[in-house]
């Protein structure tokens, strides 16, 4: 009798261990699925942010292009466009002068250093 009870207790313990293992496995699978869904959500969010930036940049480029051609409801006159182009040209010239001056200074410094 005691032997049968011990055998039944062992079988019960084995069944309980198997059930606990099944529960742990299914919980792990659920956690993995949740993590995968979270990663997919992050990817979709990042993709959405990138697309939003690209669309914003495209719209800004289109608006600048329209402004340069004077197509925005007549708000931009030819004089304003010329002024913008001259301003950009002046800034470009200033940056060239700065680079040339920097190169000249480095050349003199190098000549003094070498000889």
C-alpha positions as CSV (number, residue, x, y, z in Angstrom):
1,X,0.0,0.0,0.0
2,X,2.7,2.4,0.9
3,X,4.5,1.4,-2.3
4,X,1.5,2.3,-4.4
5,X,1.1,5.6,-2.7
6,X,4.8,6.4,-3.3
7,X,4.4,5.4,-6.9
8,X,1.2,7.6,-7.3
9,X,3.0,10.5,-5.5
10,X,5.9,10.1,-8.0
11,X,3.5,10.1,-11.0
12,X,1.7,13.1,-9.6
13,X,5.0,15.0,-9.1
14,X,6.1,14.1,-12.6
15,X,2.8,15.4,-14.1
16,X,3.0,18.6,-12.1
17,X,6.6,19.1,-13.2
18,X,5.6,18.5,-16.8
19,X,2.7,21.0,-16.5
20,X,5.0,23.6,-14.9
21,X,7.5,23.1,-17.8
22,X,4.7,23.6,-20.3
23,X,3.5,26.8,-18.5
24,X,7.1,28.1,-18.4
25,X,7.6,27.4,-22.1
26,X,4.3,29.1,-23.1
27,X,5.2,32.1,-20.9
28,X,8.6,32.3,-22.6
29,X,7.0,32.1,-26.0
30,X,4.5,34.8,-25.1
31,X,7.3,37.0,-23.8
32,X,9.3,36.4,-27.0
33,X,6.2,37.4,-29.1
34,X,5.7,40.5,-27.1
35,X,9.4,41.5,-27.5
36,X,9.2,40.9,-31.3
37,X,6.0,43.0,-31.5
38,X,7.7,45.8,-29.5
39,X,10.7,45.6,-31.9
40,X,8.4,45.8,-34.9
41,X,6.6,48.8,-33.4
42,X,10.0,50.5,-32.9
43,X,10.9,49.8,-36.5
44,X,7.6,51.1,-37.8
45,X,7.9,54.2,-35.6
46,X,11.5,54.9,-36.8
47,X,10.5,54.3,-40.4
48,X,7.6,56.7,-39.9
49,X,9.9,59.4,-38.5
50,X,12.3,58.9,-41.4
51,X,9.5,59.1,-43.9
52,X,8.1,62.2,-42.2
53,X,11.6,63.9,-42.4
54,X,12.0,63.0,-46.1
55,X,8.5,64.3,-46.9
56,X,9.2,67.5,-44.9
57,X,12.5,67.9,-46.8
58,X,10.8,67.3,-50.1
59,X,8.1,69.9,-49.3
60,X,10.7,72.4,-48.2
61,X,12.7,71.8,-51.4
62,X,9.6,72.2,-53.5
63,X,8.6,75.4,-51.7
64,X,12.1,76.8,-52.2
65,X,12.0,75.8,-55.9
66,X,8.7,77.5,-56.3
67,X,9.9,80.6,-54.5
68,X,12.9,80.8,-56.7
69,X,10.7,80.6,-59.8
70,X,8.3,83.1,-58.3
71,X,5.3,80.8,-58.3
72,X,4.0,81.2,-54.8
73,X,0.9,83.3,-55.4
74,X,3.0,86.2,-56.6
75,X,4.3,86.8,-53.1
76,X,7.9,86.7,-54.3
77,X,9.0,89.4,-56.6
78,X,11.9,89.3,-59.0
79,X,13.8,91.8,-56.9
80,X,13.4,89.6,-53.8
81,X,14.7,86.6,-55.8
82,X,17.6,88.6,-57.1
83,X,18.4,89.8,-53.6
84,X,18.3,86.2,-52.3
85,X,20.6,85.1,-55.1
86,X,23.0,88.0,-54.5
87,X,23.0,87.3,-50.8
88,X,23.9,83.6,-51.4
89,X,26.5,84.7,-53.9
90,X,28.1,87.1,-51.4
91,X,28.2,84.4,-48.7
92,X,29.8,82.0,-51.2
93,X,32.4,84.6,-52.0
94,X,33.1,85.3,-48.4
95,X,33.6,81.7,-47.7
96,X,36.0,81.4,-50.7
97,X,38.0,84.4,-49.4
98,X,38.2,82.9,-45.9
99,X,39.4,79.6,-47.3
100,X,42.0,81.4,-49.5
101,X,43.2,83.5,-46.6
102,X,43.5,80.4,-44.4
103,X,45.5,78.6,-47.1
104,X,47.8,81.7,-47.5
105,X,48.4,81.9,-43.8
106,X,49.2,78.2,-43.6
107,X,51.6,78.5,-46.6
108,X,53.5,81.4,-44.9
109,X,53.6,79.5,-41.6
110,X,54.9,76.4,-43.3
111,X,57.6,78.4,-45.2
112,X,58.7,80.0,-41.9
113,X,58.7,76.6,-40.2
114,X,60.7,74.9,-42.9
115,X,63.1,77.5,-43.9
